[in-house]
Amino acid sequence: MRLRANELKTRASEAGVSVEQLGDAVTRDGLNGDAAVKAVKNWLSGKCTPRCTRSDIEAMATAVGCLPREIAKYTSQVRNHRGSPKKAKLVADMIRGKSFEEADNMLAFSTKRAAVNIRKALKAAAADAEQLGADPSSVFVSEVAVDRGMHIKRFQPKDRGRAHPIHKRTSHITLSLQERN
């Protein structure tokens, strides 16, 4: 689960809650005082350091006076998918912006290899959304990112003692679900 910074900014300004008050709300072991205020400033600017936990999002939601699902997006990752990023992006583009049910059906009947791992990420993010009480019919795929992973290096033996390199590409898939307002 990740924080939707723009949504939190608007809710905090509407409720009249300052950054210092949000910092007091997220105070916990290892994150207190000025460190908590710096963390909230980082989260509001879109940075992910330090890691914004579920309890932090719930604390900020109660400070602002809304539900945690209104300022959160549910994210899941698949690391080192055995397929090239170019081929996985075709599947990612296919489901971007679709509702959860529609995206799940499209991935279930897709013949592309990447559809299996993207569907796993979709189901994991949906389970996270369900834990926080999000309505399954109003959840949609807000973003899908496919990044380049490491290359697995192999060699194909050729004639006269030569060897040609083979680069087996991998990719990292990040999928986020969000509730429609």
C-alpha positions as CSV (number, residue, x, y, z in Angstrom):
1,M,0.0,0.0,0.0
2,R,1.3,3.5,-0.9
3,L,0.2,7.0,-0.2
4,R,-1.6,9.2,-2.7
5,A,0.2,12.4,-1.9
6,N,-2.0,14.8,-3.9
7,E,-5.1,13.5,-2.3
8,L,-3.6,13.8,1.2
9,K,-2.6,17.4,0.5
10,T,-6.1,18.4,-0.6
11,R,-7.7,16.6,2.4
12,A,-5.2,18.2,4.8
13,S,-5.8,21.7,3.5
14,E,-9.6,21.2,3.6
15,A,-9.4,20.0,7.2
16,G,-6.8,22.7,8.2
17,V,-4.2,20.1,9.3
18,S,-0.6,21.2,9.1
19,V,2.5,19.1,8.3
20,E,3.6,19.2,12.0
21,Q,0.2,17.8,13.1
22,L,0.6,15.0,10.5
23,G,4.1,14.4,11.9
24,D,2.7,14.1,15.4
25,A,0.1,11.6,14.1
26,V,2.7,9.3,12.6
27,T,5.1,9.4,15.5
28,R,6.2,5.8,16.3
29,D,9.2,3.9,17.4
30,G,12.1,5.0,15.2
31,L,10.2,7.9,13.7
32,N,9.5,10.8,16.1
33,G,10.0,14.5,16.4
34,D,11.7,16.2,13.5
35,A,12.2,12.9,11.7
36,A,8.5,12.3,11.6
37,V,7.9,15.9,10.1
38,K,10.6,15.3,7.5
39,A,9.1,11.9,6.6
40,V,5.7,13.5,6.1
41,K,7.2,16.2,3.9
42,N,9.0,13.6,1.8
43,W,5.7,11.6,1.5
44,L,3.8,14.7,0.4
45,S,6.4,15.5,-2.2
46,G,6.1,12.0,-3.7
47,K,9.2,10.4,-2.2
48,C,9.1,6.9,-0.6
49,T,11.8,7.4,2.0
50,P,11.4,6.4,4.8
51,R,8.9,3.7,3.9
52,C,5.3,4.8,4.5
53,T,3.7,1.9,6.3
54,R,0.1,0.9,6.6
55,S,-0.1,2.2,10.2
56,D,1.3,5.6,9.0
57,I,-1.4,5.9,6.3
58,E,-4.1,5.0,8.9
59,A,-2.8,7.5,11.4
60,M,-2.7,10.3,8.8
61,A,-6.2,9.4,7.6
62,T,-7.6,9.7,11.1
63,A,-5.7,13.1,11.6
64,V,-7.3,14.4,8.4
65,G,-10.7,12.9,9.1
66,C,-11.1,10.4,6.3
67,L,-10.9,6.7,5.6
68,P,-7.4,5.2,4.9
69,R,-8.7,3.9,1.5
70,E,-9.4,7.4,0.3
71,I,-5.7,8.5,0.5
72,A,-4.1,5.1,-0.3
73,K,-3.3,3.1,-3.5
74,Y,-2.8,-0.6,-3.3
75,T,0.5,-1.6,-5.0
76,S,2.1,-5.0,-5.7
77,Q,5.3,-5.9,-7.5
78,V,6.6,-8.9,-9.4
79,R,10.4,-8.8,-9.5
80,N,12.5,-10.7,-12.1
81,H,9.7,-11.8,-14.5
82,R,11.3,-14.0,-17.1
83,G,10.3,-12.1,-20.1
84,S,11.5,-9.0,-21.9
85,P,10.1,-5.6,-20.8
86,K,9.0,-4.8,-24.3
87,K,6.7,-7.8,-24.4
88,A,5.4,-7.2,-20.8
89,K,4.6,-3.6,-21.6
90,L,2.1,-4.8,-24.3
91,V,0.1,-6.6,-21.6
92,A,0.5,-3.7,-19.2
93,D,-0.9,-1.2,-21.7
94,M,-3.8,-3.5,-22.3
95,I,-5.2,-3.3,-18.7
96,R,-4.2,0.2,-17.7
97,G,-7.3,2.2,-16.6
98,K,-9.6,-0.8,-16.6
99,S,-11.7,-1.9,-13.7
100,F,-10.5,-4.9,-11.6
101,E,-13.0,-7.4,-13.0
102,E,-12.4,-6.4,-16.6
103,A,-8.6,-6.5,-16.2
104,D,-8.7,-9.9,-14.4
105,N,-10.8,-11.3,-17.3
106,M,-8.5,-9.9,-19.9
107,L,-5.5,-11.4,-18.2
108,A,-7.1,-14.7,-17.7
109,F,-7.8,-15.2,-21.4
110,S,-4.6,-13.6,-22.7
111,T,-2.1,-15.8,-24.5
112,K,0.8,-13.6,-23.6
113,R,3.4,-15.1,-21.2
114,A,3.6,-11.9,-19.1
115,A,-0.2,-12.1,-18.4
116,V,0.4,-14.8,-15.7
117,N,2.7,-12.6,-13.6
118,I,0.7,-9.4,-14.1
119,R,-2.4,-11.3,-13.0
120,K,-0.6,-12.4,-9.8
121,A,0.3,-8.8,-9.1
122,L,-3.3,-7.7,-9.8
123,K,-4.7,-10.3,-7.4
124,A,-2.2,-9.4,-4.6
125,A,-3.1,-5.7,-4.9
126,A,-6.8,-6.6,-4.8
127,A,-6.3,-8.6,-1.7
128,D,-4.6,-5.6,-0.1
129,A,-7.5,-3.4,-1.1
130,E,-10.0,-5.9,0.3
131,Q,-8.2,-5.9,3.7
132,L,-8.7,-2.2,4.0
133,G,-12.4,-2.5,3.1
134,A,-12.3,-1.0,-0.5
135,D,-15.3,-1.8,-2.6
136,P,-14.2,-4.4,-5.2
137,S,-16.6,-3.0,-7.9
138,S,-15.1,0.5,-7.7
139,V,-11.4,-0.5,-7.8
140,F,-9.5,0.1,-11.0
141,V,-5.9,-0.2,-12.3
142,S,-4.5,3.2,-11.8
143,E,-0.9,2.5,-13.0
144,V,1.1,-0.3,-14.4
145,A,4.9,0.1,-14.8
146,V,7.3,-2.4,-16.4
147,D,11.0,-1.8,-15.8
148,R,14.0,-3.5,-17.1
149,G,15.5,-6.2,-14.8
150,M,18.8,-8.0,-14.9
151,H,20.1,-10.0,-17.8
152,I,20.7,-13.7,-17.5
153,K,23.9,-14.3,-19.5
154,R,24.3,-17.6,-21.3
155,F,26.6,-18.7,-24.2
156,Q,25.8,-20.7,-27.3
157,P,28.7,-22.8,-28.6
158,K,29.6,-22.3,-32.2
159,D,32.0,-23.7,-34.7
160,R,35.8,-23.5,-34.3
161,G,35.7,-23.0,-30.6
162,R,33.7,-19.8,-30.6
163,A,30.8,-18.9,-28.4
164,H,28.0,-16.4,-29.0
165,P,26.5,-14.6,-26.0
166,I,22.8,-14.9,-25.2
167,H,21.1,-12.3,-23.0
168,K,17.9,-13.5,-21.4
169,R,16.0,-10.4,-20.3
170,T,14.0,-10.0,-17.2
171,S,11.6,-7.3,-16.1
172,H,10.1,-5.8,-12.9
173,I,6.3,-5.3,-12.9
174,T,4.7,-2.8,-10.6
175,L,0.9,-2.6,-10.5
176,S,-1.3,-0.2,-8.5
177,L,-5.1,-0.3,-7.8
178,Q,-7.1,2.7,-6.7
179,E,-10.7,3.3,-5.7
180,R,-12.9,5.5,-7.9
181,N,-14.3,8.6,-6.2
